[in-house]
Amino acid sequence: MSKKNESLGKTVGVVLALCLVCSIVVSGAAIGLKPMQERNAALAMQENILDAAGILEKGMDVPAVYKERIQPLVVSLKDYQVMQDVNPSDFDNRKAAGDPERSTKLPKSDDPAGLGTRENMTEVYLIKDGNGGTNGAVLHIRGQGLWGTMYGLIALEDDFNTVKGVKFYEHSETPGLGGEITNPAWVKTWQGKELYGDDGQVQFDLVKGGASGEHEVDALSGATLTSNGVDALIQFWMGDDAYGPLLDKLRKGELTNG
């Protein structure tokens, strides 16, 4: 019996040792790969921003073009001033939205996009025209779809009203239905549409069957809940509780440094 116990003890010891070694190897690999993963994520976001702005071209040097054409800023969504003490490369909108100390809880009555919380600061990407001026901006947008949160970017012309482009880069919508938010043909229908009416209120709308006019885009066929989610997130993010006052400052050239 003692020999059997001794054998069992050795077996358990070997298994535990192997588990320990494997866990160390996996942990080490995860730590070693983290910088690469972060670089890849940053590059992917740069591509998304350039794509939304209509700048991305096949084979281009994305980091170089991004540096030349995009000016990232972190802006307060409380007083709409540039946060000079926050490095845009270190800021993450999603992490800020999930941090109670850096976000604001939204009551359901003011949360049509189903966000729960809204970050107190956001990253804004000004599009540079190459002559020292600005000819638009790219903004983060997100909201609930049918199966989860849809994450995207919207680019605006230099009137900060007309849509230059839109890019939904992460979602869990149904392929062939709500997943068509990434369809280039549908995305293209956003170009040239206006977000605001003459009264300064958000007029943009996704409509069923035959969108017409400067404020309308066709809803996705067979994807009512996804379309409603996209409509709701535009209503929220372009409204007074998010980017509305910021865009007004940009139009007037009044965006100031904090």
N, C-alpha and C positions, 0 to 999 in steps of 0.2 A: 504493500500500500504506500509505503514511504517513497519507493522508487517511482510509483505512478504519480504521486503528488509532486515529486521533484521534477519529473518530466513535464508535467502540466505547468509547473511554475516557470520552467525554462521557456516553454512555448509562449506563455502569456508575456513573459519578459521580452522575448524576441519581437512579438507582435507590437507591444507598446513602444519598443525602441524604433521599429520601422515606422510606426505612426508618427512618432516624434520627429524622426528625420524627414519624413514626407511633408509634415506640416511646416517645418523649417524651410524646406526647399520651396514649397508653394508660397509661403509668406515672403521669402526673399525674392522670388520671381515677381510677385505682385508689386512689391516695393520698387524693384528695379525697373519694371515696365511702366510705373505710374507717370514718370516724366514724359515718356514717349506717348502715352495715351492722352496726356494733357496737351501735348503739342499737336497731335492729330485732331483732337477736339477743337482746338483753337483754329487750325487750318480749315476744318470743315465749316466752322462758323464764318470765317472770312469769305469762303466760297459762297455761302448762303447769302451773305450781305451783298457781295458783288453781283450775284445772280438777281436778287430782288431789285437792285438798282439798275439792272440792264447793262452791266459792265462786263460780266464774266464771259470769257471766250475760251474755247477749247485750246489747251496747251499753253495758256498764259502763265506767267510767274505770279501766282496768286499773292504771296506775301509782299512782293515788290509793288504790284498794282494797288493792293490794299493800302499800303503805306503812302503811296502817291495820291490816291483818290479819296480815301476815307479818313475823316477825323473823328475818332471816338471820344465821347465826353460822358461823364457821369453827372446826371442832373437830378436835383431834388424835386420830388413830386409834391412837395409842400409849399416851397417858395419859388420854385422853378429857376433856381440859380445853379450854375455849374459848380460842382464840388471839386475845388482845386486840390484838396488834400486826399482825394481818392483816385488811385491809379486805375484807369479803365481796364488794363490787362489783368488786374487782380480782382476785378468786380464780376460777380455772377448774379444776374437777375433772379434766376430760379432759387439760388440759395438765399438771397435776400428776402424773397417772398415767403420762404419757409422759416425764417428767423423771426420770432415774436418781437425781438428788440429792433428789427429793421423793417418791419412791415406793419400794415394797418388792417385790422379785422374788418371785413365788409358786412354790413347787415344785408339780409336777403333782398330787401327792397331796393338796395343800391348795387346789387350784384347779378345783373342779367346774364353774365358770362359764366357764372358758377365758379368763381375763383376761390372764394373763401377769404383770402387775404390778398392785399396788393402791396408790393414793395414800396418803401418810402423814397427810394432812389432808383433811377433807371439808366441804362446805357443808351445813349443816342449816337447815331452815326451820321455826321454831316458829310454830304457828297461834295467834294471839291471840284471846281471847274477847270483847274490847271492854271488859272490866272490870279489866284489868291482869293477868289470868291467862292460862294456856296451856291450850288444849284439844286438843292433838295436835301432830304434826310431819310434815313432808314430807322424804323422803330420796331421794337419787339411787340408782338401781340400774342395772346393765348386765350383759350376758353374751352369749355366743355363741349365735346361732340357727343356722338351716340355711345361710344365705348370708353372714352377717356379724354384727357386734355390734348387739344390741338395746339402745337407751338408753331409760330410763324413770324415773319417779318413783313412789314409793308413799307414801300418806298414812295415818297411823295416828291412832286416837282417843286420848283423854287417858290411857288405860291402857297406851298404847304397845305394844299387842298386837293389838287389833282393827283390821282394815283399814277405813279410811274411803273410800279410792279408789285407783286406779292409773292411770297414764298412760304409754303407750309412745309417745314423740314422734319417734323416729328408728329406722328399721330397714330391712332390705333383704329381708324375707321375701316369699314368694310371694303375690301378691294372691289373695284368695279362700280361701287355706289358712292358712299361717303369718301372713299379713298381717292375719288376723282378730284379732290381739292389740290392734288399735285399734277393733274393733267395739264400740260402746257397750253392746250387749246382753250381750256376754261380759264386758266390763269391769264391768258392774253386778253380775255374780254374785260378784265379789270382796268387795263391801261386806258388812260384818258378820262376815266370816270371821276366825278367830284364827290367829296365826302360831305361838304357843307352846302346848305342853301344860302340864299341872300340874307336870311335872318341870323346866320351864324350857327344854326343848329344842325346836328347831324341828320342828313337826308339820305345817306347811302342805304340801299335796300336790295336784298336778294328776292327776286320775284319769280313766281311760277309761270313759265310759258311766255316767251316774247318780251324780254326786257327791252325797254326803250327809254330814251332820255338820258341825261347826263349823270343821274344818280343811281341807275339800276344795273344790276348784273343778274343773269339767269341763275335761278336756284339749280342745284344738282338734281337731275332726274332720279327719282326713286330713293332719295336720301334727304327726306324732309327734316329729320332731327339734326343731321349734320349741317344742312343749310341754315336751319334756325340758330345753331350754335355759332356758325360763322357770322351771321347777321348780328347776333347778340354781342359777340366779342368786339366787333367794329363799333357798335353803339356805345359799349363801355369805354374802350380804350381811346376813342376819339372824343369822348364826352368830358364834362367838367371835372369828373373825379379822377381823370388820368391825363391824357395828352392835350385836351382842349386848350387850357391856358398856356401850355408850352408852345403849341403851334401858333397861337395868337402872338406870343412874344417873338417867335421866329419871323413871323410876317412883318412885324413892326421893327425888327432889328434890335430888340430890347433884351435879348438873352444876355444876362450879366454874370460875371464871375462871383462866386461866393467866397 
